[in-house]
């Protein structure tokens, strides 16, 4: 994975707690400091993803509200 290409984990259509569970599983396979976009339609993700990052020492670098879903840029801690 090149530095300018950030992988996207499409979690759209999943309901709580599945986006966080799948994000956690995916992040375990990444090296430290790797970045990953998480995309979700779950309205609770705006609470759950920041909490997930805080609890797991990941950095939430950016949040975007797009047409019908949210994107979160997470850097593995």
N, CA, C and O atoms as a Tripos MOL2 file, in Angstrom:
@<TRIPOS>MOLECULE
protein
  308   307    77     0     0
PROTEIN
NO_CHARGES

@<TRIPOS>ATOM
      1 N           0.8540   -1.1790    0.0000 N.3       1 UNK1
      2 CA          0.0000    0.0000    0.0000 C.3       1 UNK1
      3 C           0.8950    1.2360    0.0000 C.2       1 UNK1
      4 O           1.7080    1.4130    0.9070 O.2       1 UNK1
      5 N           0.7510    2.0830   -1.0020 N.am      2 UNK2
      6 CA          1.5460    3.3080   -1.0550 C.3       2 UNK2
      7 C           0.9990    4.3300   -0.0660 C.2       2 UNK2
      8 O          -0.1470    4.2440    0.3750 O.2       2 UNK2
      9 N           1.8500    5.3020    0.2710 N.am      3 UNK3
     10 CA          1.4520    6.2830    1.2760 C.3       3 UNK3
     11 C           0.2880    7.1480    0.8240 C.2       3 UNK3
     12 O          -0.5090    7.5880    1.6520 O.2       3 UNK3
     13 N           0.1730    7.4070   -0.5010 N.am      4 UNK4
     14 CA         -0.8970    8.2730   -0.9650 C.3       4 UNK4
     15 C          -2.2080    7.5200   -1.1940 C.2       4 UNK4
     16 O          -3.2450    8.1470   -1.4080 O.2       4 UNK4
     17 N          -2.1780    6.2020   -1.1530 N.am      5 UNK5
     18 CA         -3.3970    5.4100   -1.3330 C.3       5 UNK5
     19 C          -3.8350    4.8630    0.0180 C.2       5 UNK5
     20 O          -3.1130    4.0990    0.6580 O.2       5 UNK5
     21 N          -5.0120    5.2600    0.4330 N.am      6 UNK6
     22 CA         -5.5540    4.8000    1.7070 C.3       6 UNK6
     23 C          -6.7030    3.8440    1.4070 C.2       6 UNK6
     24 O          -7.6260    4.1850    0.6660 O.2       6 UNK6
     25 N          -6.6410    2.6640    1.9760 N.am      7 UNK7
     26 CA         -7.6940    1.6790    1.7500 C.3       7 UNK7
     27 C          -9.0120    2.1470    2.3630 C.2       7 UNK7
     28 O          -9.0330    2.9210    3.3190 O.2       7 UNK7
     29 N         -10.1090    1.6570    1.7870 N.am      8 UNK8
     30 CA        -11.4550    1.9910    2.2510 C.3       8 UNK8
     31 C         -12.1330    0.7150    2.7140 C.2       8 UNK8
     32 O         -12.1570   -0.2850    1.9970 O.2       8 UNK8
     33 N         -12.6820    0.7590    3.9150 N.am      9 UNK9
     34 CA        -13.4710   -0.3530    4.4340 C.3       9 UNK9
     35 C         -14.9340    0.0750    4.3550 C.2       9 UNK9
     36 O         -15.3730    0.9600    5.0900 O.2       9 UNK9
     37 N         -15.6790   -0.5610    3.4580 N.am     10 UNK10
     38 CA        -17.0840   -0.2150    3.2420 C.3      10 UNK10
     39 C         -17.9470   -0.9470    4.2670 C.2      10 UNK10
     40 O         -18.1550   -2.1570    4.1730 O.2      10 UNK10
     41 N         -18.4440   -0.1960    5.2410 N.am     11 UNK11
     42 CA        -19.2910   -0.7440    6.3030 C.3      11 UNK11
     43 C         -20.7300   -0.2750    6.1560 C.2      11 UNK11
     44 O         -21.5390   -0.4250    7.0720 O.2      11 UNK11
     45 N         -21.0410    0.2950    4.9940 N.am     12 UNK12
     46 CA        -22.3890    0.8240    4.7740 C.3      12 UNK12
     47 C         -23.4090   -0.3000    4.7920 C.2      12 UNK12
     48 O         -23.1700   -1.3840    4.2600 O.2      12 UNK12
     49 N         -24.5480   -0.0260    5.4110 N.am     13 UNK13
     50 CA        -25.6250   -1.0050    5.5190 C.3      13 UNK13
     51 C         -25.5630   -1.8280    6.7920 C.2      13 UNK13
     52 O         -26.5230   -2.5260    7.1190 O.2      13 UNK13
     53 N         -24.4530   -1.7610    7.5210 N.am     14 UNK14
     54 CA        -24.3240   -2.5150    8.7660 C.3      14 UNK14
     55 C         -24.8140   -1.6800    9.9430 C.2      14 UNK14
     56 O         -24.6240   -0.4640    9.9800 O.2      14 UNK14
     57 N         -25.4340   -2.3380   10.8860 N.am     15 UNK15
     58 CA        -25.9510   -1.6700   12.0830 C.3      15 UNK15
     59 C         -25.0590   -1.9660   13.2790 C.2      15 UNK15
     60 O         -24.3620   -2.9800   13.3150 O.2      15 UNK15
     61 N         -25.0900   -1.0740   14.2490 N.am     16 UNK16
     62 CA        -24.3380   -1.1920   15.4870 C.3      16 UNK16
     63 C         -24.5950   -2.5640   16.1170 C.2      16 UNK16
     64 O         -25.7480   -2.9880   16.2050 O.2      16 UNK16
     65 N         -23.5650   -3.2500   16.5480 N.am     17 UNK17
     66 CA        -22.1630   -2.8780   16.6940 C.3      17 UNK17
     67 C         -21.2700   -3.3340   15.5410 C.2      17 UNK17
     68 O         -20.0480   -3.2390   15.6560 O.2      17 UNK17
     69 N         -21.8260   -3.8180   14.4460 N.am     18 UNK18
     70 CA        -21.0300   -4.4240   13.3800 C.3      18 UNK18
     71 C         -19.9670   -3.5020   12.7650 C.2      18 UNK18
     72 O         -18.8580   -3.9700   12.5080 O.2      18 UNK18
     73 N         -20.2510   -2.2130   12.5160 N.am     19 UNK19
     74 CA        -19.1780   -1.3850   11.9470 C.3      19 UNK19
     75 C         -17.9200   -1.3470   12.8200 C.2      19 UNK19
     76 O         -16.8060   -1.4500   12.3050 O.2      19 UNK19
     77 N         -18.0890   -1.2030   14.1110 N.am     20 UNK20
     78 CA        -16.9320   -1.1470   15.0110 C.3      20 UNK20
     79 C         -16.2480   -2.5170   15.0920 C.2      20 UNK20
     80 O         -15.0190   -2.5890   15.1070 O.2      20 UNK20
     81 N         -17.0110   -3.5800   15.1430 N.am     21 UNK21
     82 CA        -16.4120   -4.9190   15.2180 C.3      21 UNK21
     83 C         -15.5980   -5.2220   13.9670 C.2      21 UNK21
     84 O         -14.4910   -5.7520   14.0610 O.2      21 UNK21
     85 N         -16.1350   -4.8920   12.8000 N.am     22 UNK22
     86 CA        -15.4120   -5.1410   11.5500 C.3      22 UNK22
     87 C         -14.2090   -4.2060   11.4110 C.2      22 UNK22
     88 O         -13.1630   -4.6100   10.9010 O.2      22 UNK22
     89 N         -14.3550   -2.9630   11.8630 N.am     23 UNK23
     90 CA        -13.2210   -2.0290   11.8350 C.3      23 UNK23
     91 C         -12.1030   -2.5320   12.7350 C.2      23 UNK23
     92 O         -10.9310   -2.4800   12.3600 O.2      23 UNK23
     93 N         -12.4520   -3.0120   13.9030 N.am     24 UNK24
     94 CA        -11.4580   -3.5370   14.8360 C.3      24 UNK24
     95 C         -10.7120   -4.7150   14.2300 C.2      24 UNK24
     96 O          -9.4860   -4.7900   14.3230 O.2      24 UNK24
     97 N         -11.4280   -5.6180   13.6220 N.am     25 UNK25
     98 CA        -10.8050   -6.7870   12.9930 C.3      25 UNK25
     99 C          -9.8680   -6.3480   11.8650 C.2      25 UNK25
    100 O          -8.7580   -6.8680   11.7460 O.2      25 UNK25
    101 N         -10.3030   -5.4060   11.0470 N.am     26 UNK26
    102 CA         -9.4820   -4.9210    9.9300 C.3      26 UNK26
    103 C          -8.2280   -4.2210   10.4270 C.2      26 UNK26
    104 O          -7.1440   -4.4320    9.8820 O.2      26 UNK26
    105 N          -8.3610   -3.3940   11.4490 N.am     27 UNK27
    106 CA         -7.2180   -2.6320   11.9540 C.3      27 UNK27
    107 C          -6.1250   -3.5410   12.4990 C.2      27 UNK27
    108 O          -4.9490   -3.1800   12.4590 O.2      27 UNK27
    109 N          -6.4910   -4.7040   13.0020 N.am     28 UNK28
    110 CA         -5.5000   -5.6320   13.5480 C.3      28 UNK28
    111 C          -4.5300   -6.1200   12.4760 C.2      28 UNK28
    112 O          -3.3960   -6.4840   12.7860 O.2      28 UNK28
    113 N          -4.9680   -6.1300   11.2170 N.am     29 UNK29
    114 CA         -4.1090   -6.6170   10.1420 C.3      29 UNK29
    115 C          -3.2050   -5.5240    9.5640 C.2      29 UNK29
    116 O          -2.3660   -5.8090    8.7100 O.2      29 UNK29
    117 N          -3.3640   -4.2950   10.0120 N.am     30 UNK30
    118 CA         -2.5760   -3.1750    9.5100 C.3      30 UNK30
    119 C          -1.3850   -2.8970   10.4280 C.2      30 UNK30
    120 O          -1.4670   -3.1140   11.6370 O.2      30 UNK30
    121 N          -0.2730   -2.4140    9.8500 N.am     31 UNK31
    122 CA          0.8620   -2.0230   10.6930 C.3      31 UNK31
    123 C           0.5620   -0.7100   11.4230 C.2      31 UNK31
    124 O          -0.3510    0.0210   11.0410 O.2      31 UNK31
    125 N           1.3170   -0.4210   12.4520 N.am     32 UNK32
    126 CA          1.1550    0.8390   13.1800 C.3      32 UNK32
    127 C           1.3110    2.0120   12.2250 C.2      32 UNK32
    128 O           2.1280    1.9800   11.3050 O.2      32 UNK32
    129 N           0.5210    3.0360   12.4580 N.am     33 UNK33
    130 CA          0.5040    4.2870   11.6850 C.3      33 UNK33
    131 C          -0.1900    4.1530   10.3330 C.2      33 UNK33
    132 O          -0.2790    5.1360    9.5980 O.2      33 UNK33
    133 N          -0.6800    2.9780    9.9880 N.am     34 UNK34
    134 CA         -1.4260    2.8180    8.7350 C.3      34 UNK34
    135 C          -2.7460    3.5610    8.8380 C.2      34 UNK34
    136 O          -3.3040    3.7020    9.9260 O.2      34 UNK34
    137 N          -3.2410    4.0340    7.7060 N.am     35 UNK35
    138 CA         -4.4990    4.7780    7.6650 C.3      35 UNK35
    139 C          -5.5510    3.9840    6.9140 C.2      35 UNK35
    140 O          -5.2450    3.2540    5.9710 O.2      35 UNK35
    141 N          -6.7940    4.1360    7.3470 N.am     36 UNK36
    142 CA         -7.9100    3.4160    6.7490 C.3      36 UNK36
    143 C          -9.1510    4.2980    6.7940 C.2      36 UNK36
    144 O          -9.4810    4.8670    7.8340 O.2      36 UNK36
    145 N          -9.8360    4.4070    5.6580 N.am     37 UNK37
    146 CA        -11.1330    5.0850    5.6310 C.3      37 UNK37
    147 C         -12.2030    4.0770    6.0370 C.2      37 UNK37
    148 O         -12.2380    2.9640    5.5130 O.2      37 UNK37
    149 N         -13.0650    4.4580    6.9560 N.am     38 UNK38
    150 CA        -14.2290    3.6570    7.3250 C.3      38 UNK38
    151 C         -15.4540    4.3840    6.8050 C.2      38 UNK38
    152 O         -15.6470    5.5610    7.1090 O.2      38 UNK38
    153 N         -16.2850    3.7050    6.0240 N.am     39 UNK39
    154 CA        -17.5070    4.2990    5.4980 C.3      39 UNK39
    155 C         -18.6940    3.5730    6.1050 C.2      39 UNK39
    156 O         -18.7600    2.3440    6.0690 O.2      39 UNK39
    157 N         -19.6380    4.3330    6.6660 N.am     40 UNK40
    158 CA        -20.7790    3.7180    7.3380 C.3      40 UNK40
    159 C         -22.0480    4.5500    7.2050 C.2      40 UNK40
    160 O         -22.0040    5.7790    7.1580 O.2      40 UNK40
    161 N         -23.1690    3.8580    7.1470 N.am     41 UNK41
    162 CA        -24.4800    4.5160    7.1280 C.3      41 UNK41
    163 C         -25.1360    4.4790    8.5030 C.2      41 UNK41
    164 O         -26.1780    5.1010    8.7040 O.2      41 UNK41
    165 N         -24.5490    3.7660    9.4440 N.am     42 UNK42
    166 CA        -25.1200    3.6560   10.7870 C.3      42 UNK42
    167 C         -25.0500    5.0260   11.4780 C.2      42 UNK42
    168 O         -23.9570    5.5610   11.6620 O.2      42 UNK42
    169 N         -26.2010    5.6020   11.8620 N.am     43 UNK43
    170 CA        -26.1740    6.9210   12.4930 C.3      43 UNK43
    171 C         -25.4010    6.9550   13.8120 C.2      43 UNK43
    172 O         -24.9130    8.0130   14.2090 O.2      43 UNK43
    173 N         -25.2840    5.8240   14.4910 N.am     44 UNK44
    174 CA        -24.5410    5.7780   15.7470 C.3      44 UNK44
    175 C         -23.0330    5.7770   15.5450 C.2      44 UNK44
    176 O         -22.2840    5.9140   16.5120 O.2      44 UNK44
    177 N         -22.5830    5.6280   14.3230 N.am     45 UNK45
    178 CA        -21.1450    5.5930   14.0560 C.3      45 UNK45
    179 C         -20.4590    6.8990   14.4240 C.2      45 UNK45
    180 O         -19.2750    6.9000   14.7590 O.2      45 UNK45
    181 N         -21.1830    8.0090   14.3680 N.am     46 UNK46
    182 CA        -20.5680    9.2940   14.7380 C.3      46 UNK46
    183 C         -20.1870    9.3180   16.2140 C.2      46 UNK46
    184 O         -19.3620   10.1320   16.6270 O.2      46 UNK46
    185 N         -20.7780    8.4390   17.0030 N.am     47 UNK47
    186 CA        -20.4150    8.2720   18.4130 C.3      47 UNK47
    187 C         -19.4700    7.0800   18.5630 C.2      47 UNK47
    188 O         -18.4610    7.1570   19.2630 O.2      47 UNK47
    189 N         -19.8100    5.9830   17.8960 N.am     48 UNK48
    190 CA        -19.0800    4.7250   18.0760 C.3      48 UNK48
    191 C         -17.6630    4.7460   17.5260 C.2      48 UNK48
    192 O         -16.7520    4.2280   18.1720 O.2      48 UNK48
    193 N         -17.4500    5.3270   16.3530 N.am     49 UNK49
    194 CA        -16.1130    5.3140   15.7550 C.3      49 UNK49
    195 C         -15.1320    6.1560   16.5730 C.2      49 UNK49
    196 O         -14.0250    5.6870   16.8390 O.2      49 UNK49
    197 N         -15.4880    7.3870   16.9870 N.am     50 UNK50
    198 CA        -14.5630    8.1210   17.8570 C.3      50 UNK50
    199 C         -14.2720    7.3810   19.1700 C.2      50 UNK50
    200 O         -13.1380    7.3930   19.6490 O.2      50 UNK50
    201 N         -15.2820    6.7450   19.7460 N.am     51 UNK51
    202 CA        -15.0710    5.9840   20.9840 C.3      51 UNK51
    203 C         -14.1480    4.7930   20.7320 C.2      51 UNK51
    204 O         -13.2640    4.5040   21.5380 O.2      51 UNK51
    205 N         -14.3550    4.1120   19.6220 N.am     52 UNK52
    206 CA        -13.5020    2.9920   19.2270 C.3      52 UNK52
    207 C         -12.0440    3.4500   19.0950 C.2      52 UNK52
    208 O         -11.1290    2.7830   19.5800 O.2      52 UNK52
    209 N         -11.8410    4.5880   18.4390 N.am     53 UNK53
    210 CA        -10.4810    5.1190   18.2700 C.3      53 UNK53
    211 C          -9.8560    5.4440   19.6240 C.2      53 UNK53
    212 O          -8.7010    5.1050   19.8810 O.2      53 UNK53
    213 N         -10.6190    6.0970   20.4750 N.am     54 UNK54
    214 CA        -10.1230    6.4820   21.7970 C.3      54 UNK54
    215 C          -9.7520    5.2590   22.6330 C.2      54 UNK54
    216 O          -8.7070    5.2430   23.2830 O.2      54 UNK54
    217 N         -10.5920    4.2520   22.6150 N.am     55 UNK55
    218 CA        -10.3670    3.0560   23.4300 C.3      55 UNK55
    219 C          -9.1920    2.2160   22.9270 C.2      55 UNK55
    220 O          -8.5820    1.4760   23.6990 O.2      55 UNK55
    221 N          -8.8750    2.3310   21.6320 N.am     56 UNK56
    222 CA         -7.8300    1.4930   21.0380 C.3      56 UNK56
    223 C          -6.5810    2.2750   20.6490 C.2      56 UNK56
    224 O          -5.7180    1.7610   19.9370 O.2      56 UNK56
    225 N          -6.4850    3.5220   21.1190 N.am     57 UNK57
    226 CA         -5.3300    4.3770   20.8470 C.3      57 UNK57
    227 C          -5.0880    4.6210   19.3570 C.2      57 UNK57
    228 O          -3.9470    4.7960   18.9280 O.2      57 UNK57
    229 N          -6.1700    4.6300   18.5700 N.am     58 UNK58
    230 CA         -6.0870    5.0220   17.1690 C.3      58 UNK58
    231 C          -6.3690    6.5160   17.0880 C.2      58 UNK58
    232 O          -6.9840    7.0860   17.9890 O.2      58 UNK58
    233 N          -5.9210    7.1480   16.0140 N.am     59 UNK59
    234 CA         -6.1980    8.5670   15.8040 C.3      59 UNK59
    235 C          -7.3080    8.7290   14.7840 C.2      59 UNK59
    236 O          -7.2520    8.1520   13.6980 O.2      59 UNK59
    237 N          -8.3100    9.5090   15.1300 N.am     60 UNK60
    238 CA         -9.3540    9.8680   14.1810 C.3      60 UNK60
    239 C          -8.8890   11.1520   13.5080 C.2      60 UNK60
    240 O          -8.9470   12.2260   14.1060 O.2      60 UNK60
    241 N          -8.4280   11.0420   12.2690 N.am     61 UNK61
    242 CA         -7.8150   12.1570   11.5650 C.3      61 UNK61
    243 C          -8.8190   13.0650   10.8750 C.2      61 UNK61
    244 O          -8.6090   14.2730   10.7650 O.2      61 UNK61
    245 N          -9.9170   12.4690   10.4100 N.am     62 UNK62
    246 CA        -10.8900   13.2580    9.6490 C.3      62 UNK62
    247 C         -12.2380   12.5730    9.6790 C.2      62 UNK62
    248 O         -12.3250   11.3450    9.7020 O.2      62 UNK62
    249 N         -13.2890   13.3780    9.6790 N.am     63 UNK63
    250 CA        -14.6580   12.8850    9.5780 C.3      63 UNK63
    251 C         -15.3410   13.6540    8.4600 C.2      63 UNK63
    252 O         -15.2490   14.8790    8.3910 O.2      63 UNK63
    253 N         -16.0250   12.9320    7.5880 N.am     64 UNK64
    254 CA        -16.7590   13.5680    6.4950 C.3      64 UNK64
    255 C         -18.1970   13.0890    6.5110 C.2      64 UNK64
    256 O         -18.4690   11.9020    6.6930 O.2      64 UNK64
    257 N         -19.1160   14.0250    6.3190 N.am     65 UNK65
    258 CA        -20.5160   13.6580    6.1460 C.3      65 UNK65
    259 C         -20.8340   13.8120    4.6700 C.2      65 UNK65
    260 O         -20.8450   14.9230    4.1390 O.2      65 UNK65
    261 N         -21.0910   12.6910    4.0110 N.am     66 UNK66
    262 CA        -21.3680   12.6790    2.5890 C.3      66 UNK66
    263 C         -22.8400   12.3880    2.3580 C.2      66 UNK66
    264 O         -23.6220   12.3350    3.3070 O.2      66 UNK66
    265 N         -23.2160   12.2030    1.1220 N.am     67 UNK67
    266 CA        -24.6190   11.9840    0.7800 C.3      67 UNK67
    267 C         -25.0920   10.6090    1.2510 C.2      67 UNK67
    268 O         -24.9440    9.6170    0.5370 O.2      67 UNK67
    269 N         -25.6550   10.5560    2.4420 N.am     68 UNK68
    270 CA        -26.2230    9.3210    2.9540 C.3      68 UNK68
    271 C         -25.2920    8.4610    3.7960 C.2      68 UNK68
    272 O         -25.6950    7.4010    4.2750 O.2      68 UNK68
    273 N         -24.0520    8.9040    3.9830 N.am     69 UNK69
    274 CA        -23.1450    8.1170    4.8270 C.3      69 UNK69
    275 C         -22.0390    9.0070    5.3770 C.2      69 UNK69
    276 O         -21.8770   10.1600    4.9760 O.2      69 UNK69
    277 N         -21.2850    8.4340    6.3090 N.am     70 UNK70
    278 CA        -20.1440    9.1220    6.9220 C.3      70 UNK70
    279 C         -18.8640    8.3880    6.5730 C.2      70 UNK70
    280 O         -18.8600    7.1720    6.3810 O.2      70 UNK70
    281 N         -17.7740    9.1450    6.4940 N.am     71 UNK71
    282 CA        -16.4370    8.5800    6.3080 C.3      71 UNK71
    283 C         -15.5660    9.0320    7.4640 C.2      71 UNK71
    284 O         -15.6320   10.1810    7.9000 O.2      71 UNK71
    285 N         -14.7460    8.1080    7.9550 N.am     72 UNK72
    286 CA        -13.8380    8.3820    9.0610 C.3      72 UNK72
    287 C         -12.4480    7.9380    8.6400 C.2      72 UNK72
    288 O         -12.2560    6.7820    8.2640 O.2      72 UNK72
    289 N         -11.4890    8.8320    8.6970 N.am     73 UNK73
    290 CA        -10.1050    8.4730    8.4030 C.3      73 UNK73
    291 C          -9.4200    8.1630    9.7260 C.2      73 UNK73
    292 O          -9.2400    9.0360   10.5750 O.2      73 UNK73
    293 N          -9.0420    6.8980    9.8770 N.am     74 UNK74
    294 CA         -8.4610    6.4200   11.1360 C.3      74 UNK74
    295 C          -7.0110    6.0120   10.8890 C.2      74 UNK74
    296 O          -6.6930    5.3560    9.8970 O.2      74 UNK74
    297 N          -6.1490    6.4110   11.8040 N.am     75 UNK75
    298 CA         -4.7470    5.9860   11.7600 C.3      75 UNK75
    299 C          -4.4990    5.0520   12.9340 C.2      75 UNK75
    300 O          -4.7730    5.3900   14.0850 O.2      75 UNK75
    301 N          -3.9770    3.8760   12.6250 N.am     76 UNK76
    302 CA         -3.7440    2.8810   13.6690 C.3      76 UNK76
    303 C          -2.6900    3.3630   14.6460 C.2      76 UNK76
    304 O          -1.6290    3.8500   14.2570 O.2      76 UNK76
    305 N          -3.0090    3.2150   15.9310 N.am     77 UNK77
    306 CA         -2.0860    3.6270   16.9800 C.3      77 UNK77
    307 C          -1.0570    2.5900   17.2970 C.2      77 UNK77
    308 O          -0.2120    2.8040   18.1660 O.2      77 UNK77
@<TRIPOS>BOND
     1     1     2 1
     2     2     3 1
     3     3     4 2
     4     3     5 am
     5     5     6 1
     6     6     7 1
     7     7     8 2
     8     7     9 am
     9     9    10 1
    10    10    11 1
    11    11    12 2
    12    11    13 am
    13    13    14 1
    14    14    15 1
    15    15    16 2
    16    15    17 am
    17    17    18 1
    18    18    19 1
    19    19    20 2
    20    19    21 am
    21    21    22 1
    22    22    23 1
    23    23    24 2
    24    23    25 am
    25    25    26 1
    26    26    27 1
    27    27    28 2
    28    27    29 am
    29    29    30 1
    30    30    31 1
    31    31    32 2
    32    31    33 am
    33    33    34 1
    34    34    35 1
    35    35    36 2
    36    35    37 am
    37    37    38 1
    38    38    39 1
    39    39    40 2
    40    39    41 am
    41    41    42 1
    42    42    43 1
    43    43    44 2
    44    43    45 am
    45    45    46 1
    46    46    47 1
    47    47    48 2
    48    47    49 am
    49    49    50 1
    50    50    51 1
    51    51    52 2
    52    51    53 am
    53    53    54 1
    54    54    55 1
    55    55    56 2
    56    55    57 am
    57    57    58 1
    58    58    59 1
    59    59    60 2
    60    59    61 am
    61    61    62 1
    62    62    63 1
    63    63    64 2
    64    63    65 am
    65    65    66 1
    66    66    67 1
    67    67    68 2
    68    67    69 am
    69    69    70 1
    70    70    71 1
    71    71    72 2
    72    71    73 am
    73    73    74 1
    74    74    75 1
    75    75    76 2
    76    75    77 am
    77    77    78 1
    78    78    79 1
    79    79    80 2
    80    79    81 am
    81    81    82 1
    82    82    83 1
    83    83    84 2
    84    83    85 am
    85    85    86 1
    86    86    87 1
    87    87    88 2
    88    87    89 am
    89    89    90 1
    90    90    91 1
    91    91    92 2
    92    91    93 am
    93    93    94 1
    94    94    95 1
    95    95    96 2
    96    95    97 am
    97    97    98 1
    98    98    99 1
    99    99   100 2
   100    99   101 am
   101   101   102 1
   102   102   103 1
   103   103   104 2
   104   103   105 am
   105   105   106 1
   106   106   107 1
   107   107   108 2
   108   107   109 am
   109   109   110 1
   110   110   111 1
   111   111   112 2
   112   111   113 am
   113   113   114 1
   114   114   115 1
   115   115   116 2
   116   115   117 am
   117   117   118 1
   118   118   119 1
   119   119   120 2
   120   119   121 am
   121   121   122 1
   122   122   123 1
   123   123   124 2
   124   123   125 am
   125   125   126 1
   126   126   127 1
   127   127   128 2
   128   127   129 am
   129   129   130 1
   130   130   131 1
   131   131   132 2
   132   131   133 am
   133   133   134 1
   134   134   135 1
   135   135   136 2
   136   135   137 am
   137   137   138 1
   138   138   139 1
   139   139   140 2
   140   139   141 am
   141   141   142 1
   142   142   143 1
   143   143   144 2
   144   143   145 am
   145   145   146 1
   146   146   147 1
   147   147   148 2
   148   147   149 am
   149   149   150 1
   150   150   151 1
   151   151   152 2
   152   151   153 am
   153   153   154 1
   154   154   155 1
   155   155   156 2
   156   155   157 am
   157   157   158 1
   158   158   159 1
   159   159   160 2
   160   159   161 am
   161   161   162 1
   162   162   163 1
   163   163   164 2
   164   163   165 am
   165   165   166 1
   166   166   167 1
   167   167   168 2
   168   167   169 am
   169   169   170 1
   170   170   171 1
   171   171   172 2
   172   171   173 am
   173   173   174 1
   174   174   175 1
   175   175   176 2
   176   175   177 am
   177   177   178 1
   178   178   179 1
   179   179   180 2
   180   179   181 am
   181   181   182 1
   182   182   183 1
   183   183   184 2
   184   183   185 am
   185   185   186 1
   186   186   187 1
   187   187   188 2
   188   187   189 am
   189   189   190 1
   190   190   191 1
   191   191   192 2
   192   191   193 am
   193   193   194 1
   194   194   195 1
   195   195   196 2
   196   195   197 am
   197   197   198 1
   198   198   199 1
   199   199   200 2
   200   199   201 am
   201   201   202 1
   202   202   203 1
   203   203   204 2
   204   203   205 am
   205   205   206 1
   206   206   207 1
   207   207   208 2
   208   207   209 am
   209   209   210 1
   210   210   211 1
   211   211   212 2
   212   211   213 am
   213   213   214 1
   214   214   215 1
   215   215   216 2
   216   215   217 am
   217   217   218 1
   218   218   219 1
   219   219   220 2
   220   219   221 am
   221   221   222 1
   222   222   223 1
   223   223   224 2
   224   223   225 am
   225   225   226 1
   226   226   227 1
   227   227   228 2
   228   227   229 am
   229   229   230 1
   230   230   231 1
   231   231   232 2
   232   231   233 am
   233   233   234 1
   234   234   235 1
   235   235   236 2
   236   235   237 am
   237   237   238 1
   238   238   239 1
   239   239   240 2
   240   239   241 am
   241   241   242 1
   242   242   243 1
   243   243   244 2
   244   243   245 am
   245   245   246 1
   246   246   247 1
   247   247   248 2
   248   247   249 am
   249   249   250 1
   250   250   251 1
   251   251   252 2
   252   251   253 am
   253   253   254 1
   254   254   255 1
   255   255   256 2
   256   255   257 am
   257   257   258 1
   258   258   259 1
   259   259   260 2
   260   259   261 am
   261   261   262 1
   262   262   263 1
   263   263   264 2
   264   263   265 am
   265   265   266 1
   266   266   267 1
   267   267   268 2
   268   267   269 am
   269   269   270 1
   270   270   271 1
   271   271   272 2
   272   271   273 am
   273   273   274 1
   274   274   275 1
   275   275   276 2
   276   275   277 am
   277   277   278 1
   278   278   279 1
   279   279   280 2
   280   279   281 am
   281   281   282 1
   282   282   283 1
   283   283   284 2
   284   283   285 am
   285   285   286 1
   286   286   287 1
   287   287   288 2
   288   287   289 am
   289   289   290 1
   290   290   291 1
   291   291   292 2
   292   291   293 am
   293   293   294 1
   294   294   295 1
   295   295   296 2
   296   295   297 am
   297   297   298 1
   298   298   299 1
   299   299   300 2
   300   299   301 am
   301   301   302 1
   302   302   303 1
   303   303   304 2
   304   303   305 am
   305   305   306 1
   306   306   307 1
   307   307   308 2
@<TRIPOS>SUBSTRUCTURE
     1 UNK1         2 RESIDUE 1 A UNK
     2 UNK2         6 RESIDUE 1 A UNK
     3 UNK3        10 RESIDUE 1 A UNK
     4 UNK4        14 RESIDUE 1 A UNK
     5 UNK5        18 RESIDUE 1 A UNK
     6 UNK6        22 RESIDUE 1 A UNK
     7 UNK7        26 RESIDUE 1 A UNK
     8 UNK8        30 RESIDUE 1 A UNK
     9 UNK9        34 RESIDUE 1 A UNK
    10 UNK10       38 RESIDUE 1 A UNK
    11 UNK11       42 RESIDUE 1 A UNK
    12 UNK12       46 RESIDUE 1 A UNK
    13 UNK13       50 RESIDUE 1 A UNK
    14 UNK14       54 RESIDUE 1 A UNK
    15 UNK15       58 RESIDUE 1 A UNK
    16 UNK16       62 RESIDUE 1 A UNK
    17 UNK17       66 RESIDUE 1 A UNK
    18 UNK18       70 RESIDUE 1 A UNK
    19 UNK19       74 RESIDUE 1 A UNK
    20 UNK20       78 RESIDUE 1 A UNK
    21 UNK21       82 RESIDUE 1 A UNK
    22 UNK22       86 RESIDUE 1 A UNK
    23 UNK23       90 RESIDUE 1 A UNK
    24 UNK24       94 RESIDUE 1 A UNK
    25 UNK25       98 RESIDUE 1 A UNK
    26 UNK26      102 RESIDUE 1 A UNK
    27 UNK27      106 RESIDUE 1 A UNK
    28 UNK28      110 RESIDUE 1 A UNK
    29 UNK29      114 RESIDUE 1 A UNK
    30 UNK30      118 RESIDUE 1 A UNK
    31 UNK31      122 RESIDUE 1 A UNK
    32 UNK32      126 RESIDUE 1 A UNK
    33 UNK33      130 RESIDUE 1 A UNK
    34 UNK34      134 RESIDUE 1 A UNK
    35 UNK35      138 RESIDUE 1 A UNK
    36 UNK36      142 RESIDUE 1 A UNK
    37 UNK37      146 RESIDUE 1 A UNK
    38 UNK38      150 RESIDUE 1 A UNK
    39 UNK39      154 RESIDUE 1 A UNK
    40 UNK40      158 RESIDUE 1 A UNK
    41 UNK41      162 RESIDUE 1 A UNK
    42 UNK42      166 RESIDUE 1 A UNK
    43 UNK43      170 RESIDUE 1 A UNK
    44 UNK44      174 RESIDUE 1 A UNK
    45 UNK45      178 RESIDUE 1 A UNK
    46 UNK46      182 RESIDUE 1 A UNK
    47 UNK47      186 RESIDUE 1 A UNK
    48 UNK48      190 RESIDUE 1 A UNK
    49 UNK49      194 RESIDUE 1 A UNK
    50 UNK50      198 RESIDUE 1 A UNK
    51 UNK51      202 RESIDUE 1 A UNK
    52 UNK52      206 RESIDUE 1 A UNK
    53 UNK53      210 RESIDUE 1 A UNK
    54 UNK54      214 RESIDUE 1 A UNK
    55 UNK55      218 RESIDUE 1 A UNK
    56 UNK56      222 RESIDUE 1 A UNK
    57 UNK57      226 RESIDUE 1 A UNK
    58 UNK58      230 RESIDUE 1 A UNK
    59 UNK59      234 RESIDUE 1 A UNK
    60 UNK60      238 RESIDUE 1 A UNK
    61 UNK61      242 RESIDUE 1 A UNK
    62 UNK62      246 RESIDUE 1 A UNK
    63 UNK63      250 RESIDUE 1 A UNK
    64 UNK64      254 RESIDUE 1 A UNK
    65 UNK65      258 RESIDUE 1 A UNK
    66 UNK66      262 RESIDUE 1 A UNK
    67 UNK67      266 RESIDUE 1 A UNK
    68 UNK68      270 RESIDUE 1 A UNK
    69 UNK69      274 RESIDUE 1 A UNK
    70 UNK70      278 RESIDUE 1 A UNK
    71 UNK71      282 RESIDUE 1 A UNK
    72 UNK72      286 RESIDUE 1 A UNK
    73 UNK73      290 RESIDUE 1 A UNK
    74 UNK74      294 RESIDUE 1 A UNK
    75 UNK75      298 RESIDUE 1 A UNK
    76 UNK76      302 RESIDUE 1 A UNK
    77 UNK77      306 RESIDUE 1 A UNK
